[in-house]
Amino acid sequence: MKRTIVLFALICAAVLIFILPSIAKKPDAPLTGTWDCQSKGGPDGNTPFTLYLQQDGENVEGSVSSPLGDAPISVGTFKQSVLEFEINTPDGSYTLTAKFGNGTLSGNWSFNNEKGTWEGKKEPPPAK
């Protein structure tokens, strides 16, 4: 009888060891979603744009949509609450960095010799 109980306990423990990692909560991806943004500075003045981001750990993918056009993010990372990404265009590469906090992004952008700031706020998820 004791052997049966011990064997049953070992089987249960083995099952839990293999099952728990697969049902454990995935790490947060606070950047995933749609962001309403505004750039400041540059020859065009303040310009609204939308970021569509998908975060997987430290990797960030997505695209940007603005009055100047749409483009994919070529390289994106999120480390220690800082988002960094590049958008390649035929005229050059935009580089954007921002600190994430309280559901907002705030940082700097550069394009060729132009520089400015930008900020964004995440759109709430659609109502169910």
Secondary structure, DSSP 8 states (H G I E B T S, - for coil): -HHHHHHHHHHHHHHHHHHHHHHS-----TT-EEEEEEEE-STT-SEEEEEEEEEETTEEEEEEEETTEEEE-SEEEEETTEEEEEEEETTEEEEEEEEEETTEEEEEEEETTEEEEEEEEE------
